[in-house]
């Protein structure tokens, strides 16, 4: 049985040990595959992972951009060529 836990990372429902283990495995797999996933799939995973927590969204975005430079947004030009 799952008990609602507002503000938790799993969408508000507590996970049992098996669910937590499977979620961890799936998350690790997603991180390993991240650079090979199409951009729209990356965006869907990101939005599903952290839909309401701005700080966690920021932290995850920084982590992903640092770990997988291909997903980083291009740098803004600093001067005219």
Helices and strands as residue ranges (DSSP letters): H 17-33, G 34-36, H 39-49, H 54-67, G 69-71
